[in-house]
Amino acid sequence: MSNTHDAAPDNPEVVALLARALHQSGQLLPALRLYDRLAQMGVARAEHWLAMGKALFDLGEYAQALGAFERSIRLCKHNPESHHDMAWASFRLGEVDRAIKHLRIASRLEPAPDAWLNLATIAPNAPGLNQKQIYALRKQFALSLAGHSGTNAPTGTDRSANPKDKIRVGYLSAYFDRPNYMKPVWALINHHDRSRFQLHLFADCPKKKFTGYRHHAGDRIHYVTKLDNEALLAAVSKQNIDILVDLNAYSTPNRLALFVNRPAPVTMAWFNMYATSGLPGFDYIIGDDETVSPKEQRYYSEQVIRLPLSYLTFAVNHPTPDIIDPPCLKNGYLTFGSLVAQYKITPQVIEAWSKLLHKCSTARLFLASTAMKSIHNR
């Protein structure tokens, strides 16, 4: 690289070619230095700013990436890729309303299922959207998905042969192998009455021990990561599942096509669904008065099943440290903490935290996330 670089230090075309080659080979920092040179030479075009933004994004420098994407859009307003990348950099920084704005532009410039999927996925995180608007976005995504889905509805379960058989309940998740993530789920599954229900876990995850899950002899675990959606539908049908409970929702977009049609006689969304799915394959969504406001229920395509208190279940199935006195007794001040991903720290969250800290003048707030490794993101 250095020989070519030295031979033509002022040739923009050579610099651009070198930058692209370094970028494609994963050498992001050297590539960025060359993109910077193009900018300093005053010859950086829209595609160069876009490439610079992508490299910064890949390095986790979302705030700096935003500036590069803005320059790219300023030079070429009609490139859907620039608006798409601008949206994701905004999302990673908690600017979800801005992300929605640019995803809308991208979807108009290049209508495609992926554009609607992105909008539908992040919509519940957007402070500027109400439930009616989220419902409309997800219904639009469902229509888009139905037009491109190759999945067919299963034949259904035949209960007439032996109506006294146990009810077969299937749980589908890509996260059974993540103990912290599954805490609210195992507490329910471990307490199923096995005299009335037979459980089937459709594990769309690596084959390993499911920490927190207490295995019962009658339970069945099906590892389905290698199955496409048609094969997974067939597997659910083969096991004569009566009730299928999806624990993935929009966190596993490649499986959403399963719910263009009903994959089991009764299909429910639980635990990981925020707002309506908008998908016709879901009969019910399980929630409570806090997660599904009664006045917003009309904006759900599913029938809402409300549980008392909380719709989640919890059990501590792991060793825990002894309870000790809180540090505030020694420090003389309270320390609040948050370890959430940056996209959850929206301007409205910051406003709420600010009010709290102003009322507790000696309190401190400790934040940590991978995005905050960058001083520019912070």
VMD Tcl script that draws the C-alpha trace (Angstrom):
set ca {
  {0.00 0.00 0.00}
  {2.68 2.48 1.00}
  {4.54 2.24 -2.33}
  {1.43 3.04 -4.38}
  {0.41 5.64 -1.84}
  {3.78 7.40 -2.07}
  {3.84 7.17 -5.84}
  {0.57 9.07 -6.26}
  {-0.17 10.94 -3.03}
  {-2.27 13.57 -4.78}
  {-4.16 11.37 -7.22}
  {-7.77 11.17 -5.94}
  {-8.64 8.14 -8.03}
  {-5.67 6.17 -6.66}
  {-6.46 7.24 -3.11}
  {-10.10 6.19 -3.57}
  {-9.08 2.80 -4.99}
  {-6.66 2.18 -2.13}
  {-9.26 3.19 0.44}
  {-11.82 0.83 -1.07}
  {-9.34 -2.05 -1.18}
  {-8.32 -1.54 2.44}
  {-11.95 -1.24 3.50}
  {-12.94 -4.45 1.73}
  {-10.04 -6.30 3.36}
  {-11.18 -5.18 6.82}
  {-8.36 -2.67 7.40}
  {-10.71 0.01 8.60}
  {-8.34 2.52 10.20}
  {-5.95 2.73 7.23}
  {-9.00 3.01 4.96}
  {-10.38 5.85 7.07}
  {-7.10 7.75 6.82}
  {-7.41 7.64 3.05}
  {-11.06 8.66 3.08}
  {-9.99 11.57 5.28}
  {-7.37 12.49 2.69}
  {-10.06 12.63 0.01}
  {-12.06 14.97 2.24}
  {-9.02 17.16 2.90}
  {-8.36 17.33 -0.83}
  {-11.93 18.52 -1.32}
  {-12.75 15.74 -3.80}
  {-14.74 13.34 -1.60}
  {-17.94 12.32 -3.40}
  {-21.16 10.96 -1.90}
  {-19.99 7.37 -2.21}
  {-16.74 8.22 -0.37}
  {-18.61 9.79 2.55}
  {-20.93 6.78 2.59}
  {-17.97 4.39 2.70}
  {-16.34 6.47 5.44}
  {-19.55 6.27 7.47}
  {-19.73 2.51 7.03}
  {-16.15 2.08 8.25}
  {-16.82 4.28 11.28}
  {-20.01 2.35 12.00}
  {-18.15 -0.96 11.85}
  {-15.68 0.45 14.39}
  {-18.58 1.35 16.72}
  {-18.07 5.08 16.14}
  {-21.74 5.78 15.51}
  {-21.64 9.49 16.30}
  {-18.85 10.10 13.82}
  {-20.56 7.87 11.28}
  {-23.62 10.12 11.46}
  {-21.57 13.07 10.22}
  {-20.25 11.09 7.27}
  {-23.71 9.83 6.33}
  {-25.08 13.37 6.54}
  {-22.43 14.57 4.09}
  {-23.24 11.67 1.76}
  {-26.97 12.51 1.82}
  {-26.25 16.18 1.26}
  {-24.40 15.30 -1.93}
  {-26.90 12.66 -3.09}
  {-30.34 12.77 -1.47}
  {-31.81 9.87 -3.41}
  {-29.53 7.00 -2.40}
  {-31.61 4.63 -0.20}
  {-28.43 3.02 1.18}
  {-27.27 6.32 2.71}
  {-30.62 6.85 4.42}
  {-30.66 3.23 5.63}
  {-27.19 3.53 7.16}
  {-28.04 6.94 8.62}
  {-31.03 5.31 10.29}
  {-29.02 2.55 11.94}
  {-26.34 4.91 13.22}
  {-29.10 7.09 14.70}
  {-30.77 4.05 16.24}
  {-27.56 2.89 17.91}
  {-27.34 6.30 19.60}
  {-30.93 6.35 20.85}
  {-32.15 8.78 18.18}
  {-34.94 6.42 17.16}
  {-37.32 9.03 15.77}
  {-34.59 10.18 13.39}
  {-33.96 6.55 12.46}
  {-37.65 6.12 11.61}
  {-37.54 9.23 9.43}
  {-34.64 7.95 7.34}
  {-36.01 4.41 7.09}
  {-39.24 5.87 5.73}
  {-37.24 7.74 3.10}
  {-35.28 4.59 2.24}
  {-38.50 2.57 1.89}
  {-39.95 5.17 -0.50}
  {-36.79 5.24 -2.60}
  {-36.52 1.46 -2.79}
  {-39.68 -0.38 -1.66}
  {-38.71 -3.82 -0.38}
  {-39.64 -6.18 2.48}
  {-36.37 -5.40 4.29}
  {-37.19 -1.70 4.47}
  {-40.59 -2.42 6.01}
  {-39.02 -5.01 8.33}
  {-36.58 -2.44 9.67}
  {-39.39 0.05 10.29}
  {-41.57 -2.58 11.94}
  {-38.71 -3.81 14.13}
  {-37.68 -0.52 15.71}
  {-41.10 1.17 15.72}
  {-41.93 0.38 19.40}
  {-38.70 2.12 20.46}
  {-39.63 5.38 18.76}
  {-40.95 7.99 21.23}
  {-42.63 9.87 18.39}
  {-44.86 6.96 17.34}
  {-48.10 5.99 19.05}
  {-49.66 2.52 19.07}
  {-51.89 3.34 16.11}
  {-48.87 4.27 13.99}
  {-46.92 1.20 15.13}
  {-49.91 -0.97 14.23}
  {-50.05 0.59 10.74}
  {-46.32 0.02 10.15}
  {-46.47 -3.59 11.23}
  {-49.58 -4.30 9.19}
  {-47.80 -2.85 6.17}
  {-44.81 -5.09 6.87}
  {-47.13 -8.11 7.17}
  {-48.61 -7.34 3.76}
  {-45.13 -6.96 2.29}
  {-44.00 -10.22 3.89}
  {-47.05 -12.12 2.66}
  {-46.24 -11.11 -0.90}
  {-42.71 -12.55 -0.65}
  {-43.22 -15.52 1.68}
  {-42.95 -19.03 0.36}
  {-44.34 -20.67 3.50}
  {-47.63 -22.52 3.55}
  {-49.98 -23.15 6.44}
  {-49.68 -26.60 8.09}
  {-52.48 -29.10 7.90}
  {-53.23 -28.73 11.62}
  {-53.53 -31.07 14.57}
  {-56.01 -33.94 14.62}
  {-57.29 -34.32 18.19}
  {-60.14 -36.65 17.23}
  {-58.04 -39.82 17.48}
  {-57.63 -39.56 21.24}
  {-59.11 -36.41 22.79}
  {-57.75 -37.49 26.20}
  {-54.17 -37.01 25.06}
  {-52.14 -34.35 26.82}
  {-52.27 -30.90 25.27}
  {-49.09 -30.39 23.28}
  {-47.53 -26.98 23.84}
  {-44.58 -25.87 21.76}
  {-42.21 -23.02 22.62}
  {-40.10 -21.52 19.85}
  {-36.99 -19.51 20.75}
  {-33.57 -18.65 19.37}
  {-32.36 -17.86 22.91}
  {-32.89 -20.97 25.03}
  {-29.11 -21.15 25.48}
  {-28.91 -17.69 27.14}
  {-29.59 -18.13 30.87}
  {-30.09 -14.47 31.79}
  {-32.35 -13.82 28.83}
  {-34.49 -16.86 29.61}
  {-35.05 -16.26 33.33}
  {-38.64 -15.04 32.87}
  {-39.37 -18.05 30.64}
  {-37.93 -20.97 32.61}
  {-39.95 -20.00 35.66}
  {-43.10 -20.73 33.67}
  {-41.90 -23.77 31.76}
  {-40.57 -25.44 34.90}
  {-43.99 -25.14 36.54}
  {-46.10 -26.61 33.73}
  {-48.37 -29.42 34.91}
  {-46.87 -32.35 33.00}
  {-49.91 -34.50 33.80}
  {-51.94 -32.24 31.50}
  {-49.38 -30.87 29.06}
  {-46.56 -32.26 26.98}
  {-43.87 -29.66 26.25}
  {-41.91 -29.29 23.04}
  {-39.02 -26.84 22.89}
  {-38.16 -25.81 19.32}
  {-34.63 -24.60 19.92}
  {-33.40 -22.30 17.16}
  {-30.02 -22.01 18.90}
  {-26.80 -23.97 19.52}
  {-27.14 -27.40 21.09}
  {-25.98 -26.91 24.65}
  {-27.20 -27.04 28.22}
  {-30.15 -24.75 28.91}
  {-29.19 -23.29 32.28}
  {-32.27 -22.77 34.43}
  {-34.42 -25.33 32.64}
  {-35.48 -28.40 34.66}
  {-35.90 -31.25 32.23}
  {-38.88 -33.60 32.54}
  {-38.97 -37.07 31.02}
  {-41.97 -36.24 28.84}
  {-40.49 -33.04 27.39}
  {-39.16 -33.01 23.85}
  {-36.38 -30.72 22.57}
  {-36.11 -30.19 18.82}
  {-33.01 -28.40 17.50}
  {-34.19 -26.52 14.43}
  {-31.39 -24.12 13.48}
  {-30.69 -26.03 10.27}
  {-34.33 -26.04 9.18}
  {-35.71 -23.46 6.81}
  {-39.17 -22.08 7.55}
  {-40.99 -24.68 5.45}
  {-39.17 -27.51 7.24}
  {-39.81 -25.92 10.64}
  {-43.53 -25.65 9.88}
  {-43.50 -29.31 8.92}
  {-41.73 -30.20 12.19}
  {-44.36 -28.35 14.23}
  {-47.13 -30.09 12.31}
  {-45.46 -33.51 12.67}
  {-45.43 -33.17 16.46}
  {-49.16 -32.36 16.44}
  {-48.60 -29.17 18.41}
  {-51.87 -27.76 19.76}
  {-50.53 -24.42 21.02}
  {-47.38 -22.79 19.69}
  {-45.89 -20.00 21.81}
  {-43.40 -17.76 20.00}
  {-40.69 -16.20 22.19}
  {-38.77 -14.53 19.36}
  {-40.95 -11.93 17.70}
  {-39.00 -9.28 15.80}
  {-35.70 -10.21 17.45}
  {-35.46 -13.12 14.96}
  {-36.63 -11.62 11.68}
  {-35.81 -14.66 9.55}
  {-38.60 -16.58 11.35}
  {-41.34 -13.97 10.98}
  {-42.53 -15.59 7.75}
  {-43.73 -18.52 9.87}
  {-46.59 -16.32 11.01}
  {-47.92 -15.17 7.67}
  {-50.28 -18.10 8.24}
  {-51.14 -19.83 11.49}
  {-48.39 -22.45 12.11}
  {-50.48 -24.33 14.73}
  {-54.15 -24.53 15.67}
  {-53.50 -21.88 18.33}
  {-50.55 -19.50 18.12}
  {-49.50 -17.08 20.84}
  {-46.90 -14.35 21.22}
  {-45.37 -13.97 24.66}
  {-42.39 -12.49 26.49}
  {-40.54 -10.75 23.67}
  {-43.29 -9.01 21.72}
  {-43.54 -5.24 22.11}
  {-46.72 -3.78 20.63}
  {-48.70 -5.82 18.13}
  {-47.00 -8.17 15.70}
  {-49.34 -7.14 12.91}
  {-48.98 -10.70 11.57}
  {-52.12 -12.71 10.79}
  {-50.63 -15.98 12.05}
  {-50.92 -14.94 15.72}
  {-54.20 -15.58 17.52}
  {-53.23 -14.17 20.91}
  {-50.67 -11.98 22.61}
  {-50.05 -12.37 26.34}
  {-49.64 -9.19 28.37}
  {-50.88 -7.22 31.36}
  {-52.36 -3.81 32.06}
  {-48.94 -2.15 32.01}
  {-47.59 -3.65 28.80}
  {-50.87 -3.45 26.87}
  {-52.87 -0.41 27.87}
  {-56.62 -1.16 27.66}
  {-57.19 2.02 25.65}
  {-54.60 0.86 23.08}
  {-55.87 -2.70 22.74}
  {-57.77 -1.86 19.54}
  {-54.40 -1.37 17.83}
  {-53.49 -5.04 18.22}
  {-54.11 -7.58 15.47}
  {-54.08 -10.33 18.12}
  {-56.58 -10.97 20.90}
  {-54.95 -9.76 24.12}
  {-54.81 -12.15 27.08}
  {-54.17 -10.18 30.27}
  {-52.48 -11.73 33.26}
  {-52.82 -10.24 36.76}
  {-49.86 -8.29 38.09}
  {-47.11 -9.10 35.57}
  {-47.16 -11.08 32.34}
  {-43.63 -12.30 33.11}
  {-42.54 -15.03 35.51}
  {-39.34 -15.06 37.51}
  {-37.43 -17.60 39.56}
  {-33.85 -17.45 40.84}
  {-32.23 -20.76 39.89}
  {-28.60 -19.80 40.36}
  {-26.26 -18.99 43.27}
  {-26.59 -15.42 44.52}
  {-24.34 -13.34 46.80}
  {-25.40 -12.53 50.32}
  {-27.46 -9.39 50.85}
  {-25.29 -6.60 52.24}
  {-25.80 -3.01 53.29}
  {-26.18 -0.65 50.32}
  {-23.11 1.47 49.45}
  {-25.09 4.68 50.04}
  {-24.87 4.14 53.80}
  {-21.09 4.47 53.56}
  {-20.85 6.91 50.64}
  {-23.55 9.29 51.78}
  {-25.18 9.41 48.32}
  {-27.25 7.17 46.05}
  {-25.80 5.74 42.85}
  {-28.21 4.84 40.09}
  {-27.03 2.51 37.35}
  {-28.05 1.50 33.85}
  {-26.46 -1.14 31.62}
  {-28.98 -0.95 28.78}
  {-28.02 -0.71 25.12}
  {-27.55 2.82 23.85}
  {-30.62 2.69 21.59}
  {-32.81 2.50 24.69}
  {-31.43 5.78 26.02}
  {-33.76 8.03 24.07}
  {-34.10 11.79 24.66}
  {-37.22 11.04 26.72}
  {-35.28 8.64 28.96}
  {-32.56 11.26 29.45}
  {-35.23 13.80 30.39}
  {-36.72 11.44 32.97}
  {-33.30 10.67 34.44}
  {-32.49 14.38 34.58}
  {-35.63 15.13 36.58}
  {-34.74 12.36 39.01}
  {-31.18 13.57 39.46}
  {-32.28 17.17 39.99}
  {-34.54 15.97 42.81}
  {-31.67 13.95 44.34}
  {-28.95 16.56 44.16}
  {-26.21 14.36 45.65}
  {-27.04 11.27 43.58}
  {-24.87 9.89 40.82}
  {-25.71 8.03 37.63}
  {-23.47 5.24 36.33}
  {-23.91 4.21 32.68}
  {-22.18 1.43 30.79}
  {-22.66 -0.07 27.34}
  {-20.49 -1.18 24.46}
  {-21.39 1.96 22.48}
  {-19.96 4.12 25.26}
  {-16.45 2.85 24.60}
  {-16.33 5.74 22.15}
  {-15.88 9.23 23.59}
  {-17.77 10.61 20.59}
  {-20.76 8.36 21.29}
  {-20.70 9.40 24.93}
}
mol new
graphics top color blue
foreach p $ca { graphics top sphere $p radius 0.5 }
foreach p [lrange $ca 0 end-1] q [lrange $ca 1 end] { graphics top cylinder $p $q radius 0.2 }
display resetview
